[in-house]
């Protein structure tokens, strides 16, 4: 039988998290609330792949924390984050929990049940985040003050840029975790989108990366 205590971070998980973004006891308590709620809600709502739940701290918490850690190095002044297709809140809710106190994260998710979960976590942890229950295509004219844009496991790169171009063309920095097929996804964007790219190696998976996207624009014809 699965118990909540099965989902405490292991010493290795804690060490990995501290190497990415050192957190206080208060922040760790909020992350534990998040994980416990995820385990509870997973029983009735498919929030994450069941096979990843036993490794939730490395696969989801630490992996998401990388976005905040890299983002604050690239854009130290960045305070307004937008997370697209938030699902269970990765990376958006983790960014909101581990980030600085004056950071605001806005999450967009089309699934009402997942939005209910996101709002529950926000209430229980007291973080500064908000949830918009809409399709991404419906909110492209909103959130025009976005400085950093994230999306995880949402869509292949070409589709992701199609969905997010209104913010990226307006100066937002894109931070997109990707798996081992990322080179093929980038190749698929050739001739469709031009952008500046920096590839950051993942701290949680040797086959994964974090793609930094800037200056998105359509190629000249």
C-alpha positions as a printed NumPy array, in Angstrom:
array([[  0.   ,   0.   ,   0.   ],
       [  1.249,   3.492,  -0.896],
       [  1.679,   5.821,   2.075],
       [  2.354,   9.551,   2.069],
       [  5.683,   8.799,   3.781],
       [  6.733,   6.917,   0.644],
       [  6.952,  10.289,  -1.088],
       [  9.376,  12.123,   1.157],
       [ 12.539,  13.187,  -0.688],
       [ 15.442,  10.785,  -0.348],
       [ 18.85 ,  12.145,   0.737],
       [ 19.848,  11.945,  -2.929],
       [ 16.773,  13.904,  -3.985],
       [ 17.503,  16.559,  -1.363],
       [ 21.132,  16.828,  -2.455],
       [ 20.122,  17.155,  -6.109],
       [ 17.554,  19.843,  -5.329],
       [ 20.036,  21.794,  -3.204],
       [ 22.568,  21.656,  -6.052],
       [ 19.987,  23.174,  -8.422],
       [ 18.332,  25.716,  -6.142],
       [ 18.999,  25.678,  -2.387],
       [ 15.725,  25.972,  -0.505],
       [ 14.717,  26.832,   3.039],
       [ 12.799,  24.538,   5.401],
       [  9.683,  26.606,   4.719],
       [ 10.062,  26.107,   0.974],
       [ 10.68 ,  22.377,   1.426],
       [  7.485,  22.185,   3.478],
       [  5.558,  23.798,   0.626],
       [  7.075,  21.375,  -1.886],
       [  6.051,  18.469,   0.369],
       [  2.478,  19.812,   0.525],
       [  2.53 ,  19.915,  -3.282],
       [  3.801,  16.339,  -3.581],
       [  1.3  ,  15.022,  -1.027],
       [ -1.576,  16.697,  -2.87 ],
       [ -0.292,  15.3  ,  -6.162],
       [ -0.28 ,  11.769,  -4.738],
       [ -3.774,  12.234,  -3.305],
       [ -5.303,  13.694,  -6.468],
       [ -3.531,  11.205,  -8.742],
       [ -5.876,   8.546,  -7.378],
       [ -8.841,  10.221,  -9.106],
       [ -7.288,  12.47 , -11.76 ],
       [ -4.516,  11.538, -14.199],
       [ -2.034,  14.309, -13.424],
       [  1.285,  12.614, -14.246],
       [  2.362,   9.3  , -15.705],
       [  1.854,   6.749, -12.942],
       [  5.29 ,   5.264, -13.645],
       [  6.957,   8.558, -12.635],
       [  5.229,   8.951,  -9.284],
       [  7.705,   6.92 ,  -7.219],
       [ 10.499,   9.168,  -8.524],
       [  8.459,  12.363,  -8.253],
       [ 11.158,  14.445,  -6.59 ],
       [ 13.781,  13.922,  -9.284],
       [ 11.506,  13.503, -12.307],
       [  9.186,  16.417, -11.583],
       [ 10.268,  18.648,  -8.672],
       [ 14.016,  18.839,  -9.354],
       [ 13.504,  18.827, -13.115],
       [ 11.112,  21.785, -12.866],
       [ 13.335,  23.676, -10.414],
       [ 15.961,  23.871, -13.156],
       [ 13.775,  26.347, -15.039],
       [ 13.806,  28.776, -12.111],
       [ 17.521,  28.287, -11.488],
       [ 18.534,  28.866, -15.114],
       [ 15.961,  31.612, -15.631],
       [ 17.211,  33.762, -12.76 ],
       [ 20.784,  33.493, -14.08 ],
       [ 19.79 ,  34.493, -17.618],
       [ 17.289,  37.178, -16.59 ],
       [ 17.844,  38.146, -12.931],
       [ 15.195,  40.878, -13.122],
       [ 12.525,  38.523, -14.506],
       [  9.524,  38.421, -12.181],
       [  6.54 ,  37.717, -14.44 ],
       [  6.372,  34.092, -15.592],
       [  3.776,  32.416, -17.795],
       [  3.435,  28.615, -17.845],
       [  1.513,  27.15 , -20.785],
       [ -0.362,  23.845, -20.657],
       [  0.463,  23.576, -16.969],
       [ -1.135,  20.166, -16.363],
       [ -0.08 ,  19.121, -12.859],
       [  1.896,  22.362, -12.449],
       [  5.309,  21.414, -13.798],
       [  7.308,  23.544, -14.036],
       [  5.067,  26.514, -13.172],
       [  4.077,  25.689,  -9.593],
       [  7.592,  24.577,  -8.668],
       [  8.965,  27.848, -10.067],
       [  6.427,  29.761,  -7.951],
       [  7.346,  27.808,  -4.804],
       [ 11.148,  27.992,  -5.076],
       [ 11.343,  31.477,  -6.631],
       [ 11.775,  34.821,  -4.911],
       [  8.934,  36.374,  -2.962],
       [  8.141,  39.084,  -5.544],
       [  7.802,  36.62 ,  -8.426],
       [  4.394,  36.022,  -9.999],
       [  3.551,  32.927, -12.045],
       [  0.478,  32.661, -14.244],
       [ -0.619,  29.208, -15.392],
       [ -2.787,  28.392, -18.405],
       [ -4.53 ,  25.004, -18.494],
       [ -7.583,  23.892, -20.511],
       [ -8.554,  20.906, -18.324],
       [-10.948,  22.002, -15.555],
       [-10.033,  19.137, -13.192],
       [ -6.345,  19.955, -13.465],
       [ -7.136,  23.629, -12.863],
       [ -8.949,  22.639,  -9.662],
       [ -5.826,  20.788,  -8.551],
       [ -3.568,  23.728,  -9.382],
       [ -5.766,  26.108,  -7.403],
       [ -5.783,  23.711,  -4.45 ],
       [ -1.985,  23.67 ,  -4.365],
       [ -1.873,  27.465,  -4.61 ],
       [ -4.266,  27.827,  -1.672],
       [ -2.487,  25.255,   0.489],
       [  1.009,  26.641,  -0.131],
       [  0.102,  30.341,  -0.191],
       [  2.203,  31.067,  -3.278],
       [  1.655,  34.012,  -5.63 ],
       [  0.254,  32.258,  -8.676],
       [ -2.971,  32.283, -10.673],
       [ -4.709,  29.829, -12.985],
       [ -6.553,  30.565, -16.229],
       [ -8.842,  27.77 , -17.409],
       [ -8.642,  28.382, -21.168],
       [ -7.057,  26.966, -24.278],
       [ -3.741,  28.634, -25.092],
       [ -5.109,  29.847, -28.428],
       [ -7.725,  31.861, -26.523],
       [ -5.288,  33.837, -24.361],
       [ -2.618,  34.939, -26.848],
       [ -3.58 ,  38.596, -26.359],
       [ -3.418,  38.349, -22.574],
       [ -0.446,  38.462, -20.193],
       [  1.477,  40.99 , -22.279],
       [  3.902,  41.699, -19.427],
       [  5.406,  38.201, -19.634],
       [  9.178,  38.101, -19.153],
       [  9.797,  34.341, -18.984],
       [  7.657,  31.707, -20.699],
       [  7.713,  27.997, -19.823],
       [  6.051,  24.838, -21.119],
       [  6.899,  21.23 , -20.286],
       [  5.704,  18.133, -22.159],
       [  3.16 ,  20.259, -23.999],
       [  3.917,  19.85 , -27.711],
       [  6.74 ,  19.319, -30.237],
       [  8.897,  22.408, -30.677],
       [  7.35 ,  23.655, -33.906],
       [  3.825,  23.479, -32.474],
       [  5.056,  24.987, -29.204],
       [  6.465,  28.005, -31.033],
       [  3.223,  28.377, -32.984],
       [  1.341,  28.493, -29.659],
       [  3.718,  30.844, -27.886],
       [  4.947,  33.172, -30.637],
       [  2.861,  36.173, -29.525],
       [  4.873,  36.335, -26.28 ],
       [  8.25 ,  35.273, -27.664],
       [  8.061,  37.793, -30.522],
       [  7.257,  40.436, -27.901],
       [ 10.526,  39.892, -26.046],
       [  9.723,  37.074, -23.617],
       [ 12.408,  34.507, -22.891],
       [ 11.362,  30.919, -23.61 ],
       [ 12.491,  28.128, -21.256],
       [ 11.438,  24.726, -22.59 ],
       [ 12.504,  21.365, -21.066],
       [ 12.891,  18.738, -23.774],
       [ 13.812,  15.059, -24.015],
       [ 16.261,  13.152, -26.164],
       [ 14.46 ,  13.894, -29.462],
       [ 14.965,  17.649, -29.164],
       [ 17.361,  17.883, -32.146],
       [ 14.731,  16.454, -34.463],
       [ 12.185,  18.921, -33.074],
       [ 14.566,  21.819, -33.675],
       [ 15.252,  20.635, -37.212],
       [ 11.513,  20.61 , -37.868],
       [ 11.471,  24.362, -37.111],
       [ 14.014,  25.144, -39.828],
       [ 12.573,  27.509, -42.418],
       [  9.469,  28.092, -40.288],
       [ 10.903,  30.017, -37.324],
       [ 14.163,  31.852, -36.675],
       [ 15.389,  32.25 , -33.104],
       [ 18.443,  32.483, -30.918],
       [ 19.081,  29.214, -29.091],
       [ 21.116,  28.146, -26.071],
       [ 21.009,  24.49 , -25.02 ],
       [ 21.413,  23.82 , -21.292],
       [ 22.164,  20.267, -20.194],
       [ 19.695,  18.796, -17.735],
       [ 20.832,  18.189, -14.166],
       [ 18.294,  15.39 , -13.706],
       [ 18.559,  13.349, -16.914],
       [ 21.581,  12.92 , -19.197],
       [ 19.283,  12.618, -22.221],
       [ 17.306,  15.797, -21.546],
       [ 17.966,  19.493, -22.056],
       [ 16.524,  22.904, -21.286],
       [ 16.133,  25.018, -24.419],
       [ 16.559,  28.788, -24.05 ],
       [ 14.749,  30.594, -26.875],
       [ 15.062,  34.304, -27.664],
       [ 14.273,  36.697, -30.519],
       [ 11.692,  34.534, -32.251],
       [ 10.621,  35.727, -35.7  ],
       [  9.427,  34.437, -39.024],
       [ 12.178,  34.048, -41.65 ],
       [ 12.381,  36.647, -44.408],
       [ 10.93 ,  35.457, -47.7  ]])
